[in-house]
Amino acid sequence: MEVLLSSPRGFCAGVVRAIEIVEICLERFGAPVYVRHEIVHNHYVVEDLRKKGAVFVEELDEAPDKATVVFSAHGVAPTVWEEARRRGLNVIDATCPLVTKVHLESLKYAQDGYSVIVVGHEGHPEVVGTMGQSPMVSQLVGTVEEAERVVVSDPERVVALTQTTLSVDDTREIIEVLKRRFPHVVSRNDICYATTNRQAAVSALAKKVDLVLVIGAQNSSNCNRLREVAEQMGVPAYLVDDAASIDSAWIEGVRRVGVTSGASTPETLVQEVVEWLRPEQVSMLDVVDEDVTFVLPKELRDGESKWAVSRQAESMPRN
């Protein structure tokens, strides 16, 4: 058997930044540090931080007054910020800067009198946060069928924003419907670079292998999209949390296995899968080079380089 690893894979800059933020907060403020929602959608990352003293909560009322609270990489609605200020919480914002960009777009276009259509998955924390920026003028569209039915107050003043972790191809179909129905729609391509690059990489990977394993959490949007992209290429594909989640029947008679991972998946899990497969050869398929980094929140920038270098080194692809 040969294993073909796609590149890029694994941690994106927003995930690196979010994990750093929690670790620095634990060192600077001491445990416990409360984190609203999973900092990123990966069980292993969450458990590692929990062991170090992070306490994960779904709502702010689970944290005591004046506690240090980190907002997850997915972002939150303004109402959450208002509650935090009212309760005197020490908030450190780990929202991915690319998600923050979408929030600012929502506010800008709403102030200019536009109807805001958010293309995304209902209930996903990123979508909840984006919808909460301009709730009176925002509507969620998740499918082509919903795009055909959505009604706006002024068809000439419409903006379409997107969740950052969507399928590039599926989103394109939805946007095409909106453009046909609302010819003046402002379409903002908010799918992030990491999502786009990883989907391009797994698409190229699927052309060269007999089966694709996507390493990542079941509740991770970007991981699920990677599996879907591979399946759309006509290749069997499975999303697995770790090596223990692999069914050995999947790989019986398979000569080339493609392996990739989502933007919130630690590289150690990929290496464990490769070791479990015990291939005769491991090769790399390089599709896109990534060199994106994000600065830490201003409250934490002392010693930034130390943390950035260590975490980036951990997330680098390894042969």
KEKE-3310 file (N, C-alpha, C; in steps of 0.2 Angstrom, whole numbers, plus 5000, padded with zeros to 4 digits):
npx = (5004:5002:5003:4996:4998:4990:4993:4990:4985:4977:4980:4974:4978:4969:4965:4977:4980:4969:4970:4983:4979:4971:4980:4990:4982:4979:4992:4995:4984:4980:4972:4955:4952:4938:4930:4920:4910:4917:4934:4939:4933:4937:4939:4951:4959:4952:4951:4964:4967:4957:4963:4973:4967:4957:4940:4926:4911:4894:4886:4887:4882:4886:4899:4907:4905:4916:4925:4939:4936:4936:4931:4926:4934:4924:4917:4905:4888:4883:4875:4880:4892:4887:4881:4893:4900:4891:4892:4904:4915:4931:4935:4943:4946:4945:4940:4941:4950:4945:4932:4928:4929:4918:4908:4909:4906:4892:4887:4890:4883:4870:4868:4868:4856:4854:4847:4852:4858:4863:4873:4874:4876:4862:4862:4875:4889:4897:4888:4877:4883:4886:4873:4868:4874:4867:4852:4839:4838:4843:4844:4844:4851:4852:4852:4850:4837:4831:4837:4830:4818:4819:4814:4816:4816:4820:4824:4835:4844:4853:4864:4875:4882:4894:4896:4912:4917:4912:4907:4915:4910:4896:4892:4894:4883:4872:4874:4874:4860:4855:4860:4854:4841:4841:4848:4857:4863:4876:4889:4898:4913:4916:4921:4935:4953:4959:4949:4946:4959:4961:4950:4953:4965:4961:4953:4962:4969:4960:4959:4970:4970:4963:4955:4949:4954:4948:4954:4947:4935:4918:4909:4914:4913:4922:4929:4919:4915:4927:4926:4915:4919:4928:4920:4912:4920:4920:4926:4927:4925:4930:4926:4935:4939:4951:4964:4959:4946:4945:4939:4944:4940:4937:4949:4953:4962:4965:4976:4981:4980:4973:4976:4970:4967:4956:4955:4955:4962:4974:4991:4997:4987:4985:4998:4997:4987:4993:5003:4996:4990:5002:5010:5019:5025:5026:5020:5020:5007:5008:4999:4995:5004:5005:5006:5001:4998:4991:4990:4990:4977:4977:4979:4987:4999:5012:5027:5022:5029:5036:5026:5019:5029:5031:5019:5016:5026:5023:5011:5016:5016:5022:5033)
npy = (4994:5011:5027:5043:5059:5074:5091:5108:5103:5101:5111:5128:5146:5153:5144:5140:5152:5153:5142:5146:5157:5153:5145:5154:5163:5154:5153:5166:5171:5161:5145:5143:5145:5151:5145:5149:5139:5125:5128:5126:5115:5101:5086:5081:5093:5101:5092:5092:5105:5106:5098:5106:5116:5123:5128:5123:5130:5132:5143:5160:5161:5150:5153:5161:5178:5191:5182:5176:5174:5166:5169:5158:5153:5154:5165:5177:5183:5201:5202:5193:5199:5210:5204:5199:5211:5217:5208:5210:5202:5196:5197:5188:5188:5176:5175:5170:5181:5181:5178:5188:5198:5195:5198:5212:5216:5212:5222:5234:5233:5232:5244:5252:5250:5237:5221:5206:5191:5177:5164:5148:5135:5130:5133:5131:5137:5148:5153:5157:5168:5177:5179:5186:5198:5208:5206:5210:5212:5200:5185:5167:5156:5140:5131:5127:5127:5134:5146:5149:5153:5163:5179:5196:5214:5224:5221:5226:5230:5220:5209:5195:5185:5173:5158:5154:5141:5133:5122:5125:5122:5119:5131:5140:5136:5140:5154:5158:5156:5166:5177:5176:5178:5191:5202:5213:5209:5210:5200:5192:5184:5174:5162:5155:5156:5144:5134:5134:5130:5118:5110:5111:5104:5091:5087:5086:5076:5065:5061:5053:5042:5027:5027:5039:5046:5057:5066:5071:5080:5075:5085:5095:5108:5111:5099:5089:5095:5092:5078:5077:5083:5074:5062:5067:5067:5054:5044:5033:5039:5043:5051:5052:5052:5048:5036:5024:5024:5019:5008:4992:4985:4994:4996:4985:4977:4989:4999:5012:5025:5040:5053:5066:5081:5091:5109:5111:5100:5091:5088:5077:5067:5064:5058:5047:5040:5036:5028:5018:5013:5007:5008:5004:5014:5032:5046:5064:5075:5090:5105:5118:5131:5138:5152:5160:5170:5176:5190:5190:5194:5211:5212:5201:5201:5202:5193:5186:5180:5169:5160:5159:5153:5141:5134:5135:5127:5114:5112:5110:5101:5084:5072)
npz = (5000:4997:5004:5001:5005:5007:5004:5006:5023:5039:5053:5052:5050:5058:5068:5074:5080:5089:5098:5103:5110:5121:5128:5131:5139:5150:5155:5159:5166:5174:5179:5183:5165:5156:5142:5129:5120:5110:5107:5095:5082:5087:5096:5102:5103:5111:5123:5127:5130:5141:5150:5154:5161:5155:5154:5147:5141:5136:5137:5143:5156:5163:5168:5181:5188:5183:5178:5168:5151:5135:5119:5106:5091:5081:5083:5090:5093:5094:5106:5115:5118:5124:5136:5142:5145:5154:5165:5169:5164:5160:5144:5131:5114:5103:5090:5073:5062:5049:5050:5058:5048:5040:5049:5050:5037:5037:5046:5040:5027:5032:5038:5027:5021:5016:5012:5021:5016:5022:5018:5023:5036:5046:5063:5065:5075:5070:5060:5068:5075:5065:5059:5070:5070:5062:5065:5061:5048:5042:5034:5033:5021:5016:5005:4988:4985:4995:4992:4980:4986:4995:5001:4999:5005:4996:4981:4974:4983:4990:4999:4999:5010:5016:5026:5032:5030:5020:5006:4991:4978:4981:4986:4976:4967:4974:4975:4962:4959:4967:4961:4949:4953:4959:4951:4955:4966:4979:4980:4992:4993:5005:5009:5017:5014:5019:5019:5005:5000:5005:5001:4987:4987:4992:4981:4971:4976:4977:4963:4962:4970:4978:4989:5001:5017:5028:5041:5056:5066:5069:5070:5063:5051:5040:5039:5036:5023:5016:5015:5008:4995:4991:4989:4979:4968:4965:4973:4986:5003:5019:5035:5049:5067:5072:5072:5078:5074:5061:5050:5046:5035:5026:5019:5013:5000:4994:4986:4985:4997:5001:5012:5022:5031:5042:5045:5059:5064:5073:5068:5074:5074:5061:5058:5067:5060:5048:5053:5058:5046:5040:5028:5013:5007:5008:5002:4997:4991:4985:4984:4986:4993:5009:5019:5029:5043:5059:5069:5087:5099:5105:5119:5122:5116:5121:5121:5110:5098:5103:5106:5094:5085:5091:5090:5077:5072:5077:5069:5056:5041:5040:5034)
capx = (5000:5005:4999:4997:4996:4988:4996:4990:4980:4978:4979:4975:4981:4964:4965:4983:4979:4964:4973:4988:4976:4969:4986:4993:4977:4980:4998:4995:4979:4979:4966:4952:4950:4932:4930:4913:4909:4923:4938:4939:4929:4941:4939:4958:4962:4948:4953:4971:4966:4954:4968:4978:4964:4952:4933:4922:4904:4890:4883:4891:4880:4890:4905:4906:4906:4923:4930:4942:4932:4938:4926:4929:4936:4918:4913:4898:4884:4884:4871:4885:4897:4884:4881:4899:4901:4886:4894:4911:4919:4937:4935:4949:4942:4948:4937:4946:4950:4941:4925:4927:4928:4911:4903:4909:4902:4885:4885:4891:4878:4864:4868:4867:4850:4853:4845:4858:4857:4869:4873:4878:4872:4858:4864:4883:4890:4899:4882:4873:4886:4885:4866:4867:4876:4861:4847:4833:4838:4847:4841:4849:4850:4857:4852:4848:4829:4830:4839:4824:4812:4820:4811:4819:4812:4821:4828:4840:4849:4854:4871:4876:4888:4895:4900:4919:4919:4907:4909:4916:4905:4889:4890:4893:4877:4867:4876:4871:4853:4854:4862:4848:4834:4843:4854:4861:4866:4883:4891:4905:4916:4919:4924:4942:4958:4961:4944:4947:4965:4960:4946:4957:4970:4958:4950:4968:4971:4955:4961:4976:4970:4957:4950:4951:4952:4948:4955:4944:4929:4912:4905:4918:4910:4927:4931:4914:4916:4932:4924:4910:4922:4931:4915:4909:4925:4919:4930:4925:4929:4927:4928:4937:4941:4957:4966:4955:4940:4945:4936:4949:4937:4938:4956:4955:4963:4966:4983:4983:4975:4974:4975:4970:4964:4953:4958:4956:4964:4981:4995:4998:4982:4987:5004:4995:4983:4998:5007:4991:4990:5008:5011:5026:5027:5022:5021:5016:5005:5008:4994:4996:5009:5002:5011:4996:4998:4987:4992:4986:4974:4982:4980:4991:5004:5019:5029:5019:5033:5037:5020:5018:5034:5031:5013:5017:5031:5019:5006:5018:5016:5028:5033)
capy = (5000:5018:5033:5049:5064:5080:5097:5109:5100:5102:5118:5135:5151:5155:5138:5141:5158:5152:5138:5150:5162:5149:5143:5160:5165:5149:5154:5173:5172:5155:5141:5141:5150:5148:5146:5149:5134:5122:5134:5124:5109:5095:5084:5081:5099:5103:5089:5094:5112:5105:5095:5112:5121:5127:5125:5124:5131:5134:5150:5164:5160:5145:5156:5166:5185:5193:5177:5176:5170:5166:5168:5153:5155:5154:5171:5177:5189:5207:5201:5189:5204:5214:5201:5199:5218:5218:5204:5211:5197:5198:5193:5188:5186:5172:5174:5171:5187:5181:5178:5195:5202:5194:5202:5219:5216:5212:5228:5239:5233:5233:5251:5255:5248:5231:5214:5202:5184:5173:5157:5144:5129:5132:5130:5131:5143:5154:5156:5160:5174:5181:5181:5190:5205:5212:5201:5212:5212:5195:5178:5161:5152:5134:5126:5130:5127:5140:5152:5151:5155:5169:5185:5202:5220:5228:5216:5230:5231:5213:5207:5188:5183:5166:5155:5153:5134:5130:5119:5130:5121:5120:5138:5143:5135:5145:5161:5158:5157:5173:5182:5176:5181:5198:5204:5218:5207:5210:5193:5192:5177:5174:5156:5157:5153:5137:5130:5133:5127:5111:5107:5110:5098:5084:5086:5083:5069:5060:5059:5049:5037:5023:5029:5045:5046:5063:5065:5077:5079:5074:5091:5100:5109:5110:5092:5086:5097:5088:5071:5077:5084:5067:5058:5070:5064:5047:5040:5032:5044:5043:5056:5048:5056:5045:5029:5019:5025:5016:5001:4989:4982:4999:4997:4978:4977:4996:5000:5019:5028:5047:5055:5073:5083:5098:5115:5111:5094:5091:5084:5071:5062:5061:5053:5041:5036:5034:5023:5012:5010:5004:5008:5003:5021:5038:5052:5070:5079:5098:5108:5125:5133:5143:5156:5165:5170:5181:5192:5189:5200:5216:5210:5195:5201:5201:5186:5183:5176:5163:5155:5158:5149:5134:5131:5134:5121:5108:5111:5109:5094:5080:5066)
capz = (5000:4997:5007:4998:5010:5004:5007:5014:5027:5046:5056:5048:5054:5063:5073:5077:5084:5094:5103:5107:5115:5127:5131:5134:5145:5156:5158:5161:5171:5178:5178:5176:5160:5153:5134:5126:5115:5109:5104:5088:5082:5087:5103:5105:5105:5117:5129:5129:5134:5147:5155:5156:5165:5152:5156:5141:5142:5130:5138:5148:5163:5166:5170:5186:5186:5182:5176:5161:5146:5128:5114:5102:5084:5077:5083:5093:5091:5099:5112:5119:5120:5129:5142:5145:5148:5160:5170:5171:5162:5156:5138:5126:5108:5098:5084:5068:5059:5043:5053:5060:5042:5038:5054:5048:5031:5039:5049:5035:5022:5035:5039:5020:5019:5012:5015:5021:5015:5025:5016:5028:5039:5052:5070:5066:5079:5066:5057:5073:5076:5059:5059:5076:5069:5059:5065:5059:5040:5040:5032:5032:5015:5016:5000:4981:4985:4999:4988:4976:4989:4999:4999:5002:5005:4990:4977:4971:4988:4993:4999:5001:5014:5017:5031:5029:5029:5015:5000:4986:4973:4983:4987:4969:4965:4978:4973:4955:4960:4970:4955:4944:4955:4961:4947:4958:4972:4980:4982:4995:4993:5012:5011:5019:5010:5021:5016:4998:4998:5007:4996:4981:4988:4992:4974:4967:4979:4975:4957:4962:4975:4978:4995:5005:5024:5031:5049:5059:5071:5065:5070:5060:5045:5035:5038:5032:5016:5013:5014:5002:4989:4988:4987:4973:4963:4964:4977:4993:5007:5026:5040:5055:5072:5073:5069:5080:5070:5054:5049:5042:5029:5020:5015:5010:4993:4992:4984:4987:5001:5001:5018:5023:5038:5042:5048:5066:5066:5075:5064:5077:5073:5054:5059:5070:5055:5044:5057:5058:5039:5039:5021:5011:5004:5010:4997:4998:4985:4987:4979:4987:4999:5014:5024:5032:5050:5061:5076:5093:5102:5108:5126:5123:5111:5124:5120:5104:5094:5106:5106:5087:5082:5094:5088:5070:5071:5078:5064:5050:5038:5041:5030)
cpx = (5004:5000:5001:4994:4995:4991:4993:4984:4981:4977:4979:4977:4976:4964:4971:4983:4974:4967:4979:4984:4974:4975:4989:4989:4978:4987:4998:4990:4978:4973:4961:4951:4944:4932:4923:4913:4916:4928:4939:4936:4934:4942:4946:4960:4958:4950:4960:4971:4962:4959:4972:4974:4958:4945:4929:4914:4901:4887:4887:4888:4883:4897:4903:4908:4913:4928:4933:4938:4935:4933:4930:4931:4930:4915:4907:4894:4885:4880:4876:4890:4894:4883:4887:4901:4897:4889:4901:4916:4926:4938:4941:4945:4946:4945:4942:4945:4946:4934:4923:4925:4921:4906:4903:4906:4895:4883:4885:4885:4871:4863:4866:4860:4849:4850:4851:4856:4864:4868:4877:4873:4869:4861:4872:4884:4893:4893:4878:4876:4886:4878:4865:4870:4871:4855:4840:4832:4842:4843:4846:4847:4855:4857:4849:4840:4828:4832:4833:4818:4813:4817:4814:4815:4813:4826:4834:4846:4849:4862:4871:4882:4888:4898:4907:4921:4915:4910:4909:4911:4898:4887:4890:4886:4872:4868:4873:4864:4851:4855:4857:4842:4835:4849:4859:4864:4873:4885:4898:4907:4919:4922:4932:4947:4960:4956:4945:4953:4964:4956:4949:4962:4967:4955:4956:4970:4966:4956:4966:4975:4963:4952:4953:4949:4953:4949:4952:4938:4923:4908:4909:4915:4916:4929:4925:4914:4921:4930:4919:4913:4925:4926:4912:4914:4925:4923:4927:4929:4925:4930:4929:4940:4949:4959:4961:4948:4939:4943:4941:4946:4937:4944:4958:4956:4964:4974:4985:4978:4977:4972:4975:4967:4961:4957:4959:4959:4972:4985:4997:4993:4983:4993:5002:4991:4988:5002:5002:4990:4996:5009:5018:5029:5023:5024:5017:5014:5004:5004:4995:5000:5005:5007:5007:4997:4994:4990:4987:4982:4979:4984:4985:4997:5011:5021:5025:5023:5035:5032:5019:5022:5033:5024:5013:5021:5027:5014:5009:5018:5022:5027:5033)
cpy = (5006:5023:5039:5055:5071:5086:5103:5104:5103:5110:5124:5140:5153:5150:5139:5147:5157:5148:5142:5154:5159:5147:5149:5163:5160:5151:5161:5174:5167:5152:5143:5147:5147:5150:5144:5145:5131:5128:5132:5117:5103:5092:5083:5087:5102:5099:5090:5101:5111:5102:5101:5117:5125:5124:5127:5125:5133:5141:5153:5163:5154:5147:5161:5173:5186:5188:5179:5172:5171:5165:5163:5156:5156:5161:5171:5183:5195:5206:5197:5194:5208:5211:5200:5205:5219:5214:5205:5206:5199:5194:5194:5185:5182:5171:5175:5177:5187:5180:5185:5200:5201:5198:5209:5220:5217:5219:5234:5239:5234:5241:5255:5253:5242:5225:5210:5195:5181:5166:5153:5138:5131:5129:5130:5138:5149:5157:5160:5167:5179:5184:5186:5197:5210:5208:5203:5212:5205:5189:5173:5157:5146:5130:5130:5131:5133:5147:5154:5154:5161:5175:5191:5208:5224:5224:5220:5231:5224:5212:5199:5187:5176:5164:5153:5146:5130:5126:5124:5128:5122:5127:5142:5142:5140:5152:5162:5159:5164:5178:5182:5180:5189:5200:5209:5216:5208:5204:5194:5185:5176:5167:5157:5153:5146:5132:5129:5129:5119:5107:5106:5104:5091:5082:5083:5076:5064:5057:5053:5043:5032:5024:5035:5045:5054:5063:5072:5075:5079:5080:5097:5102:5108:5103:5088:5088:5093:5081:5072:5079:5078:5063:5061:5068:5057:5042:5039:5036:5043:5048:5052:5053:5054:5038:5024:5019:5022:5009:4997:4986:4988:4999:4990:4979:4984:4997:5007:5023:5036:5049:5063:5075:5090:5103:5115:5104:5094:5086:5077:5065:5059:5056:5047:5036:5033:5028:5017:5009:5005:5003:5006:5009:5026:5043:5058:5073:5086:5101:5116:5126:5139:5146:5161:5164:5176:5183:5190:5195:5205:5215:5205:5196:5201:5194:5182:5178:5169:5158:5154:5153:5142:5131:5130:5128:5115:5107:5110:5102:5091:5074:5060)
cpz = (5000:5000:5004:5003:5006:5007:5003:5017:5034:5048:5051:5053:5060:5069:5077:5082:5090:5100:5107:5112:5121:5131:5135:5140:5151:5159:5162:5167:5176:5177:5184:5171:5156:5145:5132:5120:5114:5105:5097:5088:5082:5095:5106:5107:5111:5124:5131:5133:5140:5152:5158:5160:5162:5154:5150:5143:5136:5131:5143:5155:5167:5169:5176:5184:5187:5180:5169:5156:5139:5124:5108:5095:5079:5078:5087:5091:5096:5106:5117:5122:5126:5136:5146:5148:5154:5166:5172:5169:5158:5150:5133:5120:5104:5092:5078:5064:5052:5044:5055:5054:5040:5043:5052:5042:5032:5041:5044:5030:5025:5036:5033:5018:5015:5016:5015:5021:5017:5022:5020:5031:5046:5058:5071:5070:5075:5062:5062:5075:5071:5058:5065:5075:5066:5059:5061:5051:5038:5039:5031:5026:5015:5010:4993:4982:4990:4996:4983:4979:4993:4996:5003:5001:4999:4986:4974:4977:4993:4993:5001:5004:5015:5023:5028:5028:5025:5010:4995:4981:4975:4984:4981:4966:4968:4976:4966:4955:4962:4965:4950:4946:4957:4958:4950:4965:4973:4983:4985:4996:5000:5014:5011:5014:5012:5019:5009:4996:5000:5003:4989:4981:4988:4985:4970:4970:4977:4968:4956:4966:4974:4984:4998:5012:5026:5038:5052:5063:5066:5065:5067:5053:5039:5034:5034:5025:5013:5011:5008:4995:4986:4985:4980:4967:4962:4968:4984:4998:5014:5031:5047:5060:5073:5070:5071:5077:5064:5054:5044:5036:5024:5016:5013:5003:4990:4991:4986:4991:5002:5008:5019:5029:5038:5045:5055:5068:5067:5070:5067:5075:5066:5054:5062:5065:5050:5047:5057:5052:5038:5032:5019:5009:5006:5005:4999:4991:4987:4981:4980:4993:5003:5018:5027:5040:5053:5068:5081:5095:5106:5116:5128:5119:5114:5123:5114:5100:5097:5105:5098:5084:5085:5091:5080:5068:5072:5072:5057:5047:5039:5037:5034)
residu = (MET:GLU:VAL:LEU:LEU:SER:SER:PRO:ARG:GLY:PHE:CYS:ALA:GLY:VAL:VAL:ARG:ALA:ILE:GLU:ILE:VAL:GLU:ILE:CYS:LEU:GLU:ARG:PHE:GLY:ALA:PRO:VAL:TYR:VAL:ARG:HIS:GLU:ILE:VAL:HIS:ASN:HIS:TYR:VAL:VAL:GLU:ASP:LEU:ARG:LYS:LYS:GLY:ALA:VAL:PHE:VAL:GLU:GLU:LEU:ASP:GLU:ALA:PRO:ASP:LYS:ALA:THR:VAL:VAL:PHE:SER:ALA:HIS:GLY:VAL:ALA:PRO:THR:VAL:TRP:GLU:GLU:ALA:ARG:ARG:ARG:GLY:LEU:ASN:VAL:ILE:ASP:ALA:THR:CYS:PRO:LEU:VAL:THR:LYS:VAL:HIS:LEU:GLU:SER:LEU:LYS:TYR:ALA:GLN:ASP:GLY:TYR:SER:VAL:ILE:VAL:VAL:GLY:HIS:GLU:GLY:HIS:PRO:GLU:VAL:VAL:GLY:THR:MET:GLY:GLN:SER:PRO:MET:VAL:SER:GLN:LEU:VAL:GLY:THR:VAL:GLU:GLU:ALA:GLU:ARG:VAL:VAL:VAL:SER:ASP:PRO:GLU:ARG:VAL:VAL:ALA:LEU:THR:GLN:THR:THR:LEU:SER:VAL:ASP:ASP:THR:ARG:GLU:ILE:ILE:GLU:VAL:LEU:LYS:ARG:ARG:PHE:PRO:HIS:VAL:VAL:SER:ARG:ASN:ASP:ILE:CYS:TYR:ALA:THR:THR:ASN:ARG:GLN:ALA:ALA:VAL:SER:ALA:LEU:ALA:LYS:LYS:VAL:ASP:LEU:VAL:LEU:VAL:ILE:GLY:ALA:GLN:ASN:SER:SER:ASN:CYS:ASN:ARG:LEU:ARG:GLU:VAL:ALA:GLU:GLN:MET:GLY:VAL:PRO:ALA:TYR:LEU:VAL:ASP:ASP:ALA:ALA:SER:ILE:ASP:SER:ALA:TRP:ILE:GLU:GLY:VAL:ARG:ARG:VAL:GLY:VAL:THR:SER:GLY:ALA:SER:THR:PRO:GLU:THR:LEU:VAL:GLN:GLU:VAL:VAL:GLU:TRP:LEU:ARG:PRO:GLU:GLN:VAL:SER:MET:LEU:ASP:VAL:VAL:ASP:GLU:ASP:VAL:THR:PHE:VAL:LEU:PRO:LYS:GLU:LEU:ARG:ASP:GLY:GLU:SER:LYS:TRP:ALA:VAL:SER:ARG:GLN:ALA:GLU:SER:MET:PRO:ARG:ASN)
# end
